[in-house]
Amino acid sequence: MTDPTVSRLRLIRTTGIGPVTYRQLIARFGSADAAIDALPVLAQRGGGRAPKIADAALAEREMAATARLGARYLFLDDPDYPRLLAEIETAPPALILRGDVTHATRPCIAMVGARNASAAACRFARQLALQLAEEGTTIVSGLARGIDTAAHIGALGGGSSGATIGVIASGIDIAYPPDNTALQERIATDGLLLAEQPPGTEPKARNFPSRNRIIAGLAIGTVVVEAVPKSGSLITARLANESGREVMAVPGSPLDPRAQGCNLLIIHATVYKR
């Protein structure tokens, strides 16, 4: 009998099979094996070419690399898959994790913001994360420079040791930025580190919005601390809002470009509520 983990990975890693399609195929056919068998027929009926299905050897190599790193898989139908993340339509079919998944079972707040954040904003993020962690909240962020880093550090200093989740856009074995290598390892040891991409995947621009949807999906609310109008932080805020989650913004000086995104969020929210 085929290992179900191998089958699920083959389907997930098949080109053209995204999170929504994966969920639809599993719902329709009941298993990854059955969905894989049906793909050529479905493509023929649709008048297209059958997708090149990832082979078992590829999935087995990935599984071996994951195990060597001390990481494990968390699939969408696993009982300890984060409940709030599973609610979003584009929930990752599989996550690769290191650390304690129970951090995701507590109330989670996402904190995101500018990479080139001001010293004052970083102090605020650290202090807010510390206070929230001491109250039993898990802080979710993306291990970027600036606000993300400050939020993780603040949460790790709280009374609930390791009350933070780092979501990365690379493989579980790749630290980005490199200067956060020690912080990423500490999160993997004391908190929870999550990756959607296979081991060895270098961070690419297209993977960061995907990473942001996971950050937003894990949390009951997202706090934005300094962000320019066109930024990954505002993408996270938009995704959180589209998922029916709370979005909160820290106001800043109208003269500081780094505060414009937050100020716009507040203005738009005020206008919308009238």
C-alpha positions as CSV (number, residue, x, y, z in Angstrom):
1,M,0.0,0.0,0.0
2,T,1.3,3.5,-0.9
3,D,2.4,5.6,2.1
4,P,-0.3,8.3,2.4
5,T,2.3,10.9,3.2
6,V,4.0,10.1,-0.1
7,S,0.8,10.3,-2.0
8,R,-0.2,13.6,-0.5
9,L,3.1,15.2,-1.1
10,R,3.0,14.0,-4.8
11,L,-0.3,15.7,-5.2
12,I,0.8,18.9,-3.4
13,R,4.0,19.2,-5.4
14,T,2.4,18.6,-8.8
15,T,2.5,21.7,-10.9
16,G,-0.8,23.5,-11.2
17,I,-2.2,22.0,-8.0
18,G,-2.6,24.8,-5.5
19,P,-4.3,24.8,-2.1
20,V,-7.8,25.3,-3.4
21,T,-7.5,22.6,-6.0
22,Y,-5.9,20.2,-3.6
23,R,-8.8,20.6,-1.1
24,Q,-11.4,20.2,-3.9
25,L,-9.7,17.0,-5.2
26,I,-9.5,15.5,-1.8
27,A,-13.2,16.3,-1.1
28,R,-14.2,14.8,-4.4
29,F,-12.1,11.7,-4.5
30,G,-11.5,11.0,-0.9
31,S,-7.7,10.4,-1.0
32,A,-4.6,11.7,-2.7
33,D,-4.1,8.3,-4.4
34,A,-7.5,8.5,-6.0
35,A,-7.1,12.1,-7.0
36,I,-3.7,11.3,-8.7
37,D,-5.4,8.5,-10.6
38,A,-8.2,10.8,-11.7
39,L,-6.0,13.8,-12.9
40,P,-5.4,12.5,-16.4
41,V,-9.1,11.8,-17.0
42,L,-10.0,15.2,-15.6
43,A,-7.5,17.0,-17.9
44,Q,-8.8,15.1,-20.9
45,R,-12.4,16.0,-20.2
46,G,-11.3,19.7,-19.8
47,G,-9.5,19.6,-23.1
48,G,-6.1,20.2,-21.6
49,R,-2.9,18.3,-21.1
50,A,-2.5,16.0,-18.1
51,P,-0.3,17.6,-15.4
52,K,3.2,16.2,-14.8
53,I,2.5,14.5,-11.5
54,A,5.4,14.6,-9.0
55,D,6.9,11.2,-8.7
56,A,7.2,9.1,-5.5
57,A,11.0,9.4,-5.5
58,L,10.8,13.2,-5.2
59,A,8.4,13.0,-2.3
60,E,10.5,10.4,-0.6
61,R,13.7,12.5,-0.9
62,E,11.8,15.5,0.5
63,M,10.5,13.4,3.4
64,A,14.1,12.2,4.1
65,A,15.5,15.7,4.1
66,T,12.7,16.9,6.4
67,A,13.4,14.1,8.9
68,R,17.2,14.8,8.8
69,L,16.4,18.4,9.8
70,G,14.4,17.3,12.8
71,A,11.2,18.7,11.3
72,R,7.9,17.0,10.6
73,Y,4.8,17.5,8.4
74,L,1.5,18.8,9.4
75,F,-1.3,18.1,6.9
76,L,-4.6,19.9,6.6
77,D,-6.6,16.9,7.8
78,D,-4.3,16.3,10.9
79,P,-6.1,16.9,14.2
80,D,-3.4,19.3,15.4
81,Y,-3.5,21.5,12.2
82,P,-4.2,25.1,13.4
83,R,-8.0,25.5,13.5
84,L,-8.1,29.1,12.4
85,L,-5.6,28.6,9.5
86,A,-7.7,25.6,8.3
87,E,-10.7,28.0,8.0
88,I,-9.2,30.0,5.2
89,E,-9.9,28.9,1.6
90,T,-6.2,28.9,0.7
91,A,-4.9,27.0,3.8
92,P,-1.7,25.2,3.0
93,P,-2.3,21.5,2.4
94,A,0.9,20.8,4.2
95,L,3.2,22.7,6.6
96,I,6.7,21.7,7.7
97,L,7.4,22.5,11.3
98,R,10.0,22.5,14.0
99,G,9.0,23.2,17.6
100,D,5.9,22.9,19.6
101,V,2.6,23.0,17.6
102,T,0.6,23.8,20.8
103,H,1.7,27.4,20.5
104,A,-0.8,27.6,17.6
105,T,-3.6,26.3,19.8
106,R,-3.5,29.4,22.0
107,P,-5.0,32.8,21.0
108,C,-2.6,34.2,18.3
109,I,-2.0,37.8,17.3
110,A,0.0,38.6,14.2
111,M,2.4,41.5,14.4
112,V,3.9,42.9,11.2
113,G,5.5,46.1,10.0
114,A,8.4,47.8,8.3
115,R,11.8,46.2,7.8
116,N,13.4,49.6,8.2
117,A,11.3,50.5,11.2
118,S,12.1,53.3,13.5
119,A,13.8,52.6,16.9
120,A,10.6,53.8,18.6
121,A,8.4,51.5,16.6
122,C,10.6,48.5,17.4
123,R,10.6,49.3,21.1
124,F,6.8,49.5,20.9
125,A,6.5,46.2,19.1
126,R,8.8,44.5,21.6
127,Q,6.9,45.8,24.6
128,L,3.5,45.0,23.1
129,A,4.6,41.4,22.2
130,L,6.0,41.0,25.7
131,Q,2.8,42.1,27.4
132,L,0.7,39.9,25.1
133,A,2.9,36.9,25.6
134,E,2.7,37.3,29.4
135,E,-1.1,37.2,29.1
136,G,-1.0,33.9,27.3
137,T,-1.1,35.1,23.7
138,T,1.1,33.7,20.9
139,I,2.8,36.2,18.7
140,V,2.9,35.4,15.0
141,S,5.3,37.1,12.6
142,G,7.5,36.5,9.6
143,L,11.1,36.8,10.9
144,A,11.9,39.8,8.7
145,R,14.1,42.6,9.9
146,G,12.5,45.5,11.9
147,I,9.1,45.0,13.4
148,D,8.9,41.2,12.8
149,T,12.2,40.7,14.7
150,A,11.2,43.0,17.5
151,A,7.9,41.2,17.9
152,H,9.5,37.7,18.1
153,I,12.2,38.9,20.6
154,G,9.5,40.6,22.8
155,A,7.4,37.4,22.8
156,L,10.4,35.2,23.7
157,G,11.0,37.4,26.7
158,G,7.6,36.9,28.1
159,G,6.5,34.8,31.0
160,S,5.3,32.1,28.6
161,S,8.6,31.0,27.2
162,G,8.6,30.7,23.4
163,A,5.2,32.2,22.9
164,T,5.9,33.0,19.3
165,I,5.4,31.5,15.8
166,G,7.8,32.3,13.0
167,V,6.4,31.7,9.5
168,I,9.1,31.8,6.8
169,A,9.0,32.0,3.0
170,S,11.9,29.6,2.4
171,G,12.5,26.0,3.3
172,I,12.6,25.1,7.0
173,D,16.5,24.9,6.8
174,I,17.0,28.3,5.2
175,A,17.3,31.4,7.5
176,Y,16.4,34.7,5.9
177,P,17.6,37.3,6.5
178,P,20.9,35.6,7.5
179,D,21.3,37.9,10.5
180,N,18.2,36.3,12.0
181,T,19.8,32.8,11.9
182,A,20.1,32.6,15.7
183,L,16.7,34.0,16.2
184,Q,15.1,31.5,13.8
185,E,16.9,28.6,15.6
186,R,15.7,29.8,18.9
187,I,12.1,30.0,17.7
188,A,12.4,26.5,16.3
189,T,13.7,25.3,19.7
190,D,11.5,27.3,22.1
191,G,8.5,28.3,19.9
192,L,7.2,27.1,16.6
193,L,8.8,27.5,13.2
194,L,6.6,26.9,10.1
195,A,7.4,26.7,6.4
196,E,5.2,25.8,3.4
197,Q,8.1,25.3,1.0
198,P,10.2,22.1,0.8
199,P,13.6,22.0,2.5
200,G,16.3,23.7,0.5
201,T,14.0,26.3,-1.1
202,E,15.6,29.7,-1.1
203,P,13.4,32.7,-0.4
204,K,11.8,34.1,-3.6
205,A,9.7,37.2,-4.0
206,R,6.6,35.2,-5.1
207,N,6.7,33.2,-1.8
208,F,6.3,36.1,0.5
209,P,2.7,36.9,-0.1
210,S,2.0,33.2,0.4
211,R,3.8,33.4,3.7
212,N,1.8,36.4,4.6
213,R,-1.5,34.5,4.2
214,I,-0.4,32.0,6.7
215,I,0.6,34.7,9.2
216,A,-2.9,36.3,8.8
217,G,-4.7,32.9,8.8
218,L,-3.2,31.8,12.1
219,A,-4.3,34.8,14.0
220,I,-7.5,36.2,15.4
221,G,-6.2,39.7,14.6
222,T,-3.2,41.4,12.9
223,V,-1.4,44.5,14.3
224,V,0.5,46.6,11.8
225,V,3.3,48.7,13.3
226,E,4.7,51.1,10.7
227,A,4.3,50.3,7.1
228,V,4.5,52.1,3.8
229,P,1.3,52.0,1.6
230,K,2.7,49.4,-0.8
231,S,4.2,46.8,1.5
232,G,3.9,43.1,2.5
233,S,2.6,44.3,5.8
234,L,-0.5,45.8,4.2
235,I,-0.9,42.6,2.1
236,T,-1.1,40.7,5.4
237,A,-3.6,43.2,6.7
238,R,-5.7,42.9,3.6
239,L,-5.6,39.1,3.8
240,A,-6.6,39.2,7.5
241,N,-9.5,41.5,6.7
242,E,-10.7,39.2,3.8
243,S,-10.6,36.3,6.2
244,G,-12.9,38.1,8.7
245,R,-10.1,38.7,11.2
246,E,-9.5,41.9,13.1
247,V,-7.0,44.4,11.7
248,M,-5.3,46.9,14.1
249,A,-2.9,49.7,13.2
250,V,-0.6,51.8,15.3
251,P,-0.8,55.5,14.2
252,G,2.3,57.5,13.5
253,S,3.5,60.9,12.4
254,P,2.0,62.0,9.1
255,L,5.4,63.2,8.2
256,D,7.0,59.8,8.4
257,P,6.5,57.7,5.2
258,R,6.9,54.5,7.4
259,A,3.6,55.5,9.2
260,Q,1.6,56.2,6.1
261,G,0.3,52.7,5.6
262,C,-0.9,52.5,9.2
263,N,-2.5,55.9,9.1
264,L,-4.3,54.9,5.9
265,L,-5.7,51.8,7.5
266,I,-7.1,53.8,10.3
267,I,-8.6,56.4,8.0
268,H,-10.2,53.8,5.8
269,A,-11.6,51.9,8.8
270,T,-13.1,55.2,10.2
271,V,-14.7,56.1,6.9
272,Y,-16.1,52.6,6.4
273,K,-17.7,52.5,9.8
274,R,-19.6,55.8,9.2
